[in-house]
């Protein structure tokens, strides 16, 4: 990894913001995600606005619909170098 340069994090995002960002990058509406996951649109909105905790099971369901790993949603600002 000699040619690897870690990108600088310019902003911190919350769990809800990470869900919203990934959903919007895929050009999906909250209603579309609700249909895909069975999670009510109102709950998705509450998650994105940090009024409801995402939780492990919802993270798994949303991650499958958003085609990403659940950790991307649950730990948006995790730095592996600081985890040890």
N, C-alpha and C positions, 0 to 999 in steps of 0.2 A: 504494500500500500504506500509506496514511496511517492506516487503521483497523486495521492489522495489529499485533498484539502477540505477540511470540514467547513460547510457553509455556516456563516454567522447567523444566529437567530436574531432577527430584528424586532419581532414582536412575540409576546406570549399569548397563546390561545387557550381558552378553556375547553373542556370536554364538549360542551354544547356548540361552541364555535367550530371545533374540528368536525363535528357531525354536519353542520351547516355548510362549511367550506367544501367538504368532499361531495355532499349532495349537489350543491350548486355547480361544482366543476363537472359533474356528470349530467348537468342540465335536467335534473329531476325535481319535481315539485314535492312538497310535503304530502300532498294527496297521493301522488304516485308511489312514494315510499310507503305510505300507510297501506295502500293496496298490496304492495309487494310483500310487506312484512306482517300484516295483521295488527300492527300497532296503530291505535287511533291517531289521526292527524293532530288532534289537540295534545296528545302526549308527546308527539314528535316536536311540536312547537314548544312545549314546556321544556323538553330536553335541550333544544337549541337555545333557549333563553335562560338556561341554568336554573329553572324553577323545579325541575324533577331530576333526580339522579339517574344516570344512564343505566347503571347496574350491569352485571356480567351477562345475564341472559339476553337482555335487550341489545347489549353490545354485540353479541354473537349474531343475533338476527339481523341487526342493521348492517353489520360488517359484511354479511353474506350478500345482502341486497346491494350494498355499495361496492362490492368486489374489492374489499381490503381486509387486512388482518384486524381483529378486534382491538389489539393493542394500539393501533393507530388512533382509534377513537378514544380509548380509555386513558392513554398516557400520551397526549399530544406533545408535551414538552419534555419528555423523558430523555435524559442524556446518559447513554451507556457508560461513558467515562466517569461519571459521578456516581454510578450505582454500586461500584465495588467497595 
